[in-house]
Each structure stands twice: as C-alpha cells, then as structure tokens.
Amino acid sequence: MDDRELERRLEEQLAALTDTFQPESGEEKETEIETAMEDKIALAMEKIVSDTVRDIPAPEPPAVLEVKEQEKTDEENKTAMPKRKLGSKVLCAALGIILIAGMGAYGGYAWYCRDRFYRGTQINHVDCSGLTVAEAEERIRENVEKYALTLKFRGGAREQILGTEIGYRYEPDGSVARLKDSQNPLLWIQGLVGKKEYQTERNISFDQEKLTQRVAALGPMQAEQQAPQNAHVEYRNPEFVVVEEVQGTTLNPEAVQEIVRQAVTESRTEEDLDAAGGYLKPQILRDDAGLQKERDQLNSLVKVCVTYQTPTGETVLDGNTLKNWLVRDSGGNYVKDDTVFEENLRAYVAQLANQVDTLGKDREFKNAYGDMITVPLGNYGWQIDQEEEIDTLRKNLNSQESVTREPVYASREIALENSGLGGTYVEIDLTGQHLWFYQDGKQVFDTDIVSGMMTSKRYTPPGTYTVAYKERDRILRGEPVPPDNKPAYETPVDFWMPFNGGIGMHDATWNPYFGGERYVWNGSHGCINLSYSAAKTMYGYVDKGTPVICYYTDDYKSRIRR
C-alpha cells in the first residue's frame, strides 16, 4: 500500500470516528454514553493500527555478498525515508483520534448534564450528583421527612423531637431549579474537582402549636428541678468561706421554647440546652468581690464555734448564727454593736433553755403496767442556769474561743434513758396505792402504801422528784396551829426519805393496813406511809438524788375534797 492509499484510509477512519461521537437524541444514562464511546474508540484504534501494520512492506533479508561501503549506505538511506514519513503520519492520526474522542466524550457528557446537576453537588447537605431537579427535590423531601432534633440536658439526659410529631415538611419554592440553571453544562468538569455544598432557602414548615406542646411535654420539663443557688458566705469550722454557687437543674420554659423553635427552623439535628442558655442561672458567683469582702469582715468579728452537748444532742452556735447578731454600717460593712450583740446573746440562751429544760414540764413515762402515761410537773429535770450560761458564753465569744461543752445547769437529770429516770428509781401509783423500786432496770421490791388523804390540803401531788436526803430517827411536825402556833402533830419515825419538800417516804406503824382506799378518808398529810419493814428496806435502797415518780391513773382532781 502506497502513501496515498494509507492517508485515504486514515481519513475514512477519522470521519467514521467523528460520526460515532455525535450525541444521540433523547435522555440517555451517563454510563451508556461513556461505555459506547469507549467501545467505539477501541474498535477504531484497533482497525487503524491493524490496517497500518498489515500494509507496511516487510524488510528484505540482508545481502550476504560483499559490497562496497558507499553502496550499502545509499541503500539504507533509500529504505529509511519512506518509513519515517509513514511513522509521522501514523502519530498524527493517533493524536487526532484521541483529540476527537476526548472532544466527543466531553461534549456528550455536557449534553447529558443539560438537565442534571454536576457530580459532587450537595444541596442543604443532601447529595444531588447527577440528579434532575425533580429527582433532587424528591431526595431532599425524603431527607426532610427523616428529620429529628436531639436535645441535650444537664446530667446527661437526652430527649428527641421527631419531625413527624410537629408536622415538619419540605415545600419546594423553585430555589433548587434556579440552582440548576446556574450550572453551565459545558463546565461539568468542575464537578470532578470535589464536592460543592449549596444552601438554598430553608423551605421547610412545621406546626408551631405542636412544637410548643411537644417541648412542654419533655421529660426534664416535667421532672422535679433543683433551683439555682447564689454563691454565699458561710461559716465552716473553723472559719467563714465563700461557698460556690449551684447551677441547679431548673429550666427556663420561655428560653427553651425559643431555643428549640430556632433549632427546628434552622433544621439543626442537635441542641445543647445548657450551652444555649436554657437554664436559670445563679445571680451571684463565687468570685464576687462583695462576697470576698464580707468573708474577711466576718472572720475578723465572729470566727468562733461553740458546740453544746445537750440531752437532745449537739447544738451548734457558730458564725452562721453570730453574723446575724452584727449590724451593717452606712457603707454596708459588718460591725459589732455591743447592745445589739448582748440582746441576741441573751435571746439565744433563753431559746437554748427552752429547748433543753425539762424541769417543771410534763413527762411521758411507761409505768409498771406497761402503759404510756403523762406525768405532770415535779422538781426533777434539766434546767439551764441562764445567767451563768450567759456569762460563760460571752467569754467564749469575746475571746473567739471555739469549744465543745455542756450548758451551765442549775438542775440536771441523772440519765437520758427511761424518760430521764435511768434504771434505778421509785415508782408510786397513787390511785392503786402501790410502790415499786427498780435497781439497774430490774424490779427488786414492791409494797402497798397509804398516801395523802384526798383533800385539797393533804392529797399527794403527782410529779417527778428526787430524794433530797435520808435520815434516821426523825420527828415529823405539822404546820403551826393558832393561837399558840404549836405543830398540828409531832410524830417520830425511824426512817425518813423526803422527795418533795415536806413530803417523803417513812414508816407509819399506826396504820392498821396499807393499800386499798384507806387514803381517801384516812390518808396521811401527803407523805407516803410504809410498813416498818418496807420503810427499812427502802431506806437501804435509796440515796440522795434517786428519782421518785408519782402518778394517778384516774381523774384524781375530781375526787379532791375541800
């Protein structure tokens, strides 16, 4: 094949290849066009190379005879010239084919992109690569229908609001079509560079009323909430300190509604209500300069703690109470006004006495029959000596001396258990006319008695008392009787154990019997009459300070005669 024939065939193949790259009418898939292009280019290249190689003359075998060097050189030059010419034409043809194929492929894909988005196109975070406007709108709608907003609360709690709960939906407004129109199909290669994010108008809608109701029904909105607490100055032994504020868990309903509404409007999928300001906040923080100043002033004035050990437990007087005994001057500074301070000191001791004192108060008591009864008054019980306590406390505060101690008592009980009676005591039932003696919690003795006659001047008063002392061979004398003021009686006894002024336990050998109702009409002047042997036994048991509890089990007052 000569050179002209070779050029003619190349021109035919190039023309045929050009025709193959003309775009077809109608909408075809990108992959079908690219596959067709690649197949046609491969067939064309294979045919051109095959024809070209087949028509190139094969080289002659080398001569075996000796020839002159000049003749050999001339022959080689004649053979090389057509080869170089043919190789140049083949190279040009191949380059032309590649160029035409590339232009055809580019143009074909540009035609494909005339109504589709570039590769890498993302609209509102939705991948719309290669989609038509209608397909992109549908994909965006499907994505919107899956919308959910996760809310984070303090403490790690999470709540989710689903789009379906609030009527959340997508409403096309033409912005997607306008975005497609802005993409030139001939510049489709820009899509190969990387993803490109587009934001259209947030064309979504939701039911505001449903959203408001859903937010109000959130678990943390309904749960019990801890209110925020301001930082404050507090005494914590041994000094005043600034106590850090407490954030709490109280939500601000109005703020939460607005935060969630804004998050849904912007299609956000997560919102931290703490970071967004959905909680009520303390107004005074620990670094407040005023708190620092207050702390320092209080530490210079009332940095002290007095811990009282009382029958009911510990009672603490410290700076938290003492700072209220101070006053503020015109500049807002704490100062100690002696008059105000003293008034508060006395009021505090009086309050402490009211809390501790049992002397002269009714007492609950479980009697020998197992019944819980109320025993009135008596001269037994706790009683703070208020004046002595005021003096002692004043010294503690002035020296800022922190101590743990008992109050100063004028009267005290011997024990804390068993209504203050302890395990060793005397129990007397004035209605049943019987006496029991308990030692270390066990009953060791009991006997019948005769108590005071039931008249207004001679009945035995109920109450809780203690043995004042005990004495042998005592003469008991009654009150003076006019006109000569001699005692109403003078009676010698062997065993005398007073517990309520002139009322006490003693032997009364003149009584024909004990117990029953003898006391009603022939009772004593108020004392507890015992048989000689019983009095002797009791004298051996009791000591000074032994509690004596006396009670009636009936309405005794209605039986008292004038």
Buried (B, 14 or more C-beta within 10 A) or exposed (E): BEEEEBEEBBEEBBEEBBEBBEBEEEEBEBEEBBEBBEEBBEEBBEBBEEBBEEEBEEEEEEEEEEEEEEEEEEEEEEEEEEEEEBEEBBEEBBEBBEEBBEEBBBBBBBBBBBEBBBBBBBBBEBBBBBBBBEEBBBBBBEBBEEBEBBBBBBEEBEBEBEBEBBEBBBEBEEBBBEBBEEBEBEEBEBBEEEEBEBEBEEBBEBBEEBBBEBBEEBEBBEEEBEEBBBBBBBBEEEEBBBBEBEBBBBBBEEBBBBBBBEBBEEBEEEBEBBEBEBBBEBEBEBEBEEBEBBBEBBBEBBBBBBBBEBBEEEBEBBBBBBBEBBEEEEEEEBEBEEEEBEEBBBEBBBEBBEEBBBBBEEBEBEBBEEEEBEBBBBBBBBBBBBEBBBEBBBEBBEEBEBBEEEBBBBBBBBBEEBBBBBEBBBBBBBBBBBBBBBBEEEEEBEBBBBBBBBBEEBBBBBBBBBBBEBBEEBEBEEEEEEEEEEEEEEBEBBBBBBBBEEBBBBBBEEBEEBBEEBBBEEBBBBBBBBBEEBBEBBBEBBEEEBBBBBBBEEEBEEEEEE
